[in-house]
Amino acid sequence: MRLSIASVASCGLFGAAQAQLLINELSFGHSGRIAPERSRTVPHFELQGSPNPPEILSNKLILTPAAPAPGNQRGAVWSEQTLDYHQWLADVDFRVSGPDRGGGNLNIWLAKDGPASVGTSSVYTVGRFEGLVLVLDANGARGGGTLRAYLNDGTKEFKALTGIDGLAFAHCDYSFRNLGRPAQVKIQQTDRLFSVELDGQPCFSTENVVLPAGYRFGITAASADVPDSAEIFKVAFSRDNDDHSHQHTEHEPQAAARRADDTPESQAFEREDIPDAEASSITGVEAQFADLHNRMQGLNHHLAAIFRQADYVERMSEKRQEQVSVQLDQLKDLLNKLDRLDAVENKLEQIDRDMKLLHSELGRSVVKAENAVKKHVSGHLEGHHNKLIETLRHPGYGSLMLVIVAGQLLLVGSYILYKRHKANSPKKYL
């Protein structure tokens, strides 16, 4: 997903260049009033609430009331008609008041069968739904609030998930609480871009999200133990003048988000130019008005094509710039790795030289030690051998040894003669 401020700006410029038509059945509050006087309903919209339904005032719709009303309330407003256009712009003016870091939230939905599949739920309590939800709350916010965007194809049951914050495909910080004035969320989908602005400042844009026609628009709010006041002042949907797709297209059941196709080289409207004609040939007010209307309409189409081309060129330029930047970063990383490899190679060569030198010195040391040991042992043994020979050759010690040996032999011989004499003597019997 590519987040681009420039793309949002160009998208806004493109929208301004084309005539915007209000979609009355998806709008309220744009004329300064929410509903006709003393009306208990908002035309073209369905209200839901627990334990009490939303309160309708002349200039605002209160989804959840502030203190002294009790907390843990829920309110919702859903369009009765589906959004059946492929290119559209939605303006939502709202205000949330309460504790600085309140526990409530405001959810903006475009969902299939929203009143039934979502009802008064928030993103934290909803089950399976198909579509988009923008969540405004103070959950984990550093500056007082965040907006996070989620998509679901109808397979995920959000209330059973943990760590739901990490499932958002886009987010931005937005301090929307206690402003003292209405805040504004602007959501726009063109043929190639989905974008969100907050108080006129870009939040995110992406080319990877395309919402199919046929979804229901809704806003839900939930308050915590200490209640928030969630008020809606305006919901205004508009469409491009040349978008005539006020009918359901073939709806893909699991197409809450799909990757946009590759953009062709040209997105210009291919319309035949109006042939030139002599001014004198156009007679009558109606003919002159028709000719002027046709030429103004053709000029509008050409301007739209030019803006589309400019937007496409700008997006392609940004893509190429991003690709070049990524490739440069990869090249820098590769060069840094090559530098590190050269350093490692130099160190290995130095270690190899040191090992060879150490091996040589160790060999010489071993030879020296071996020679020293041989010399010491041979000298020592030779000294002892000489001393032994000298001892045996000494006359005093030699005579003494002969006397001792002769005495031992004499004793042994005497003992043997004694034993033989005793054995041959006659036995005496008593």
ROMAR-835073 format. One record per residue (C-alpha): residue in three letters; x, y, z. Coordinates in steps of 0.02 Angstrom, whole numbers, padded with zeros to 5 digits, always signed. Example, Ala and Ser with C-alpha at 12.3 -4.5 7.8 and 13.67 -1.06 7.14 Angstrom:
BEGIN
ala+00615-00225+00390 ser+00684-00053+00357 
***
This chain:
BEGIN
met+00000+00000+00000 arg+00067+00173-00045 leu+00023+00319+00066 ser+00046+00482-00027 ile+00001+00661+00020 ala+00030+00716-00159 ser-00093+00588-00223 val-00225+00649-00103 ala-00197+00827-00159 ser-00208+00779-00342 cys-00363+00677-00305 gly-00445+00829-00225 leu-00397+00935-00375 phe-00474+00808-00492 gly-00634+00807-00390 ala-00642+00996-00395 ala-00621+00998-00583 gln-00775+00891-00608 ala-00951+00941-00568 gln-01010+00859-00408 leu-01192+00808-00389 leu-01266+00783-00215 ile-01339+00610-00181 asn-01492+00661-00080 glu-01543+00487-00023 leu-01371+00466+00062 ser-01359+00640+00139 phe-01430+00741+00283 gly-01384+00903+00372 his-01310+00986+00218 ser-01450+01114+00215 gly-01427+01159+00398 arg-01565+01044+00464 ile-01556+00861+00507 ala-01740+00827+00478 pro-01902+00919+00451 glu-01967+01009+00605 arg-02044+00893+00737 ser-01992+00740+00637 arg-01942+00587+00735 thr-01846+00512+00590 val-01708+00565+00472 pro-01767+00551+00291 his-01688+00403+00198 phe-01600+00343+00357 glu-01634+00212+00491 leu-01593+00245+00675 gln-01542+00112+00801 gly-01493+00127+00984 ser-01471+00038+01149 pro-01544+00066+01275 asn-01616+00223+01193 pro-01624+00275+01009 pro-01522+00424+00948 glu-01594+00597+00983 ile-01639+00708+00836 leu-01613+00896+00857 ser-01634+01031+00727 asn-01450+01039+00678 lys-01375+00878+00745 leu-01404+00695+00779 ile-01345+00635+00951 leu-01293+00453+00942 thr-01234+00440+01124 pro-01276+00573+01254 ala-01152+00647+01379 ala-01169+00653+01569 pro-01280+00659+01668 ala-01345+00522+01552 pro-01280+00348+01598 gly-01134+00270+01507 asn-01121+00111+01402 gln-01242+00173+01270 arg-01242+00133+01086 gly-01316+00226+00938 ala-01316+00203+00750 val-01381+00285+00592 trp-01389+00184+00429 ser-01438+00235+00254 glu-01590+00150+00183 gln-01517+00157+00008 thr-01357+00077-00051 leu-01210+00173-00124 asp-01224+00126-00307 tyr-01084+00231-00380 his-00903+00188-00413 gln-00833+00364-00391 trp-00896+00467-00246 leu-00852+00589-00108 ala-00920+00584+00071 asp-00910+00726+00198 val-00950+00686+00380 asp-00954+00824+00510 phe-00956+00762+00690 arg-00907+00810+00867 val-00853+00702+01013 ser-00847+00776+01188 gly-00807+00698+01355 pro-00654+00645+01457 asp-00487+00684+01377 arg-00447+00499+01359 gly-00621+00428+01354 gly-00658+00248+01316 gly-00790+00278+01182 asn-00770+00264+00994 leu-00849+00322+00831 asn-00858+00205+00680 ile-00893+00252+00499 trp-00950+00104+00395 leu-00976+00053+00214 ala-01039-00123+00233 lys-01149-00248+00146 asp-01315-00266+00239 gly-01246-00148+00371 pro-01402-00130+00481 ala-01413-00319+00498 ser-01229-00372+00498 val-01164-00226+00602 gly-01312-00140+00686 thr-01248-00036+00833 ser-01083-00131+00850 ser-00910-00053+00852 val-00756-00129+00772 tyr-00720-00215+00939 thr-00891-00298+00955 val-00941-00332+00775 gly-00946-00509+00709 arg-00926-00552+00525 phe-00957-00411+00403 glu-00908-00369+00225 gly-00842-00195+00191 leu-00742-00050+00264 val-00741+00033+00435 leu-00648+00189+00493 val-00627+00192+00682 leu-00599+00350+00783 asp-00549+00325+00964 ala-00414+00362+01092 asn-00352+00183+01103 gly-00162+00189+01118 ala-00156+00367+01053 arg-00014+00483+01097 gly-00095+00645+01040 gly-00272+00616+01097 gly-00344+00506+00960 thr-00316+00399+00805 leu-00406+00349+00647 arg-00381+00170+00590 ala-00449+00088+00433 tyr-00502-00095+00422 leu-00565-00208+00283 asn-00657-00373+00299 asp-00715-00493+00164 gly-00845-00571+00277 thr-00735-00712+00341 lys-00660-00633+00498 glu-00760-00618+00659 phe-00683-00462+00732 lys-00751-00481+00909 ala-00661-00649+00923 leu-00492-00577+00871 thr-00353-00515+00984 gly-00233-00375+00942 ile-00357-00296+00822 asp-00254-00136+00810 gly-00125-00229+00708 leu-00254-00277+00575 ala-00277-00098+00514 phe-00215-00069+00337 ala-00192+00117+00370 his-00195+00238+00516 cys-00149+00414+00569 asp-00151+00517+00730 tyr-00299+00634+00746 ser-00346+00735+00901 phe-00533+00744+00871 arg-00598+00751+01050 asn-00658+00909+01137 leu-00616+01026+00993 gly-00762+01140+01031 arg-00810+01134+00847 pro-00864+01000+00723 ala-00725+00893+00652 gln-00730+00834+00471 val-00689+00668+00390 lys-00684+00668+00201 ile-00683+00500+00111 gln-00659+00490-00077 gln-00650+00351-00203 thr-00598+00385-00382 asp-00569+00261-00520 arg-00393+00227-00455 leu-00376+00298-00279 phe-00457+00282-00109 ser-00413+00423+00012 val-00460+00497+00180 glu-00437+00677+00240 leu-00459+00744+00417 asp-00501+00929+00436 gly-00431+00961+00263 gln-00266+00872+00298 pro-00222+00706+00213 cys-00228+00552+00324 phe-00191+00415+00197 ser-00220+00362+00018 thr-00199+00197-00070 glu-00220+00123-00243 asn-00249-00051-00173 val-00427-00027-00109 val-00579-00024-00223 leu-00749-00037-00140 pro-00885-00115-00248 ala-01053-00033-00269 gly-01200-00091-00164 tyr-01138-00058+00014 arg-01239+00030+00149 phe-01168+00183+00236 gly-01180+00199+00424 ile-01108+00280+00580 thr-01106+00194+00750 ala-01048+00260+00918 ala-01018+00174+01085 ser-00986+00257+01253 ala-00893+00185+01403 asp-00936+00192+01589 val-00901+00379+01585 pro-01006+00431+01435 asp-00951+00527+01281 ser-01062+00640+01180 ala-01055+00585+00997 glu-01146+00708+00882 ile-01168+00703+00692 phe-01198+00871+00606 lys-01187+00824+00423 val-01170+00678+00303 ala-01154+00730+00121 phe-01122+00609-00021 ser-01085+00675-00195 arg-01038+00594-00359 asp-00953+00644-00519 asn-01066+00717-00651 asp-01010+00587-00779 asp-01036+00438-00664 his-01203+00366-00721 ser-01184+00195-00639 his-01339+00213-00529 gln-01367+00026-00532 his-01292-00126-00450 thr-01153-00207-00545 glu-01118-00391-00526 his-01071-00398-00342 glu-00927-00506-00290 pro-00972-00577-00118 gln-00794-00568-00051 ala-00734-00411-00139 ala-00723-00291+00007 ala-00550-00247-00056 arg-00461-00291-00216 arg-00301-00235-00297 ala-00331-00112-00436 asp-00282-00168-00610 asp-00127-00097-00692 thr-00165+00079-00751 pro-00164+00095-00939 glu-00066+00230-01028 ser-00220+00333-01058 gln-00380+00356-00960 ala-00452+00495-01068 phe-00634+00494-01114 glu-00646+00445-01295 arg-00785+00557-01358 glu-00810+00627-01530 asp-00769+00810-01548 ile-00913+00924-01591 pro-00892+00980-01771 asp-00864+01164-01803 ala-01010+01262-01869 glu-01040+01438-01932 ala-01117+01552-01801 ser-01250+01607-01926 ser-01308+01428-01947 ile-01359+01416-01763 thr-01522+01508-01751 gly-01642+01514-01609 val-01611+01524-01422 glu-01635+01338-01394 ala-01510+01290-01529 gln-01382+01414-01465 phe-01404+01350-01287 ala-01391+01168-01345 asp-01231+01206-01442 leu-01157+01299-01294 his-01208+01160-01175 asn-01132+01026-01285 arg-00969+01121-01305 met-00957+01158-01118 gln-00990+00976-01080 gly-00857+00923-01205 leu-00734+01046-01127 asn-00775+00975-00955 his-00739+00798-01017 his-00574+00852-01094 leu-00523+00940-00933 ala-00568+00783-00836 ala-00461+00680-00954 ile-00316+00801-00934 phe-00327+00794-00745 arg-00334+00605-00751 gln-00183+00600-00863 ala-00090+00721-00749 asp-00139+00618-00597 tyr-00081+00459-00682 val+00085+00536-00736 glu+00114+00602-00560 arg+00076+00433-00482 met+00188+00343-00606 ser+00326+00469-00573 glu+00309+00440-00387 lys+00313+00252-00414 arg+00470+00264-00519 gln+00549+00380-00393 glu+00508+00259-00253 gln+00578+00115-00355 val+00738+00210-00392 ser+00753+00257-00208 val+00731+00076-00156 gln+00858+00018-00284 leu+00982+00150-00226 asp+00959+00094-00046 gln+00986-00087-00099 leu+01142-00036-00196 lys+01210+00057-00044 asp+01178-00094+00065 leu+01267-00205-00063 leu+01417-00087-00069 asn+01424-00083+00120 lys+01420-00273+00123 leu+01560-00279-00007 asp+01664-00160+00100 arg+01635-00272+00250 leu+01683-00424+00146 asp+01847-00341+00095 ala+01886-00305+00277 val+01846-00485+00325 glu+01955-00550+00184 asn+02101-00442+00241 lys+02080-00504+00419 leu+02077-00685+00360 glu+02236-00659+00260 gln+02320-00583+00413 ile+02262-00728+00521 asp+02330-00850+00391 arg+02500-00765+00394 asp+02502-00763+00584 met+02457-00948+00590 lys+02597-00993+00468 leu+02722-00892+00572 leu+02660-00971+00732 his+02673-01145+00654 ser+02853-01112+00601 glu+02903-01045+00771 leu+02817-01188+00859 gly+02911-01315+00751 arg+03077-01237+00793 ser+03033-01232+00978 val+02986-01417+00976 val+03150-01466+00893 lys+03249-01366+01020 ala+03154-01443+01164 glu+03178-01618+01094 asn+03365-01593+01075 ala+03378-01522+01250 val+03284-01670+01325 lys+03389-01796+01229 lys+03549-01712+01284 his+03494-01703+01466 val+03431-01884+01473 ser+03582-01956+01384 gly+03702-01861+01496 his+03611-01913+01653 leu+03604-02098+01605 glu+03785-02098+01552 gly+03835-02026+01724 his+03739-02160+01819 his+03811-02298+01709 asn+03987-02240+01743 lys+03954-02228+01929 leu+03888-02408+01933 ile+04040-02475+01843 glu+04154-02381+01960 thr+04062-02451+02110 leu+04080-02630+02049 arg+04263-02605+02013 his+04302-02535+02187 pro+04400-02669+02290 gly+04323-02636+02460 tyr+04146-02651+02400 gly+04183-02802+02291 ser+04259-02907+02432 leu+04117-02866+02548 met+03993-02921+02417 leu+04084-03086+02392 val+04088-03123+02581 ile+03900-03090+02597 val+03859-03201+02448 ala+03973-03341+02512 gly+03895-03333+02686 gln+03720-03348+02613 leu+03770-03498+02508 leu+03849-03582+02660 leu+03690-03560+02763 val+03583-03632+02624 gly+03697-03784+02606 ser+03698-03817+02794 tyr+03508-03812+02799 ile+03495-03937+02657 leu+03615-04060+02743 tyr+03516-04045+02905 lys+03353-04087+02820 arg+03428-04240+02735 his+03508-04306+02898 lys+03344-04288+02990 ala+03250-04379+02857 asn+03371-04530+02859 ser+03378-04555+03051 pro+03277-04706+03126 lys+03105-04668+03199 lys+03073-04701+03381 tyr+02907-04774+03439 leu+02836-04762+03613 
***
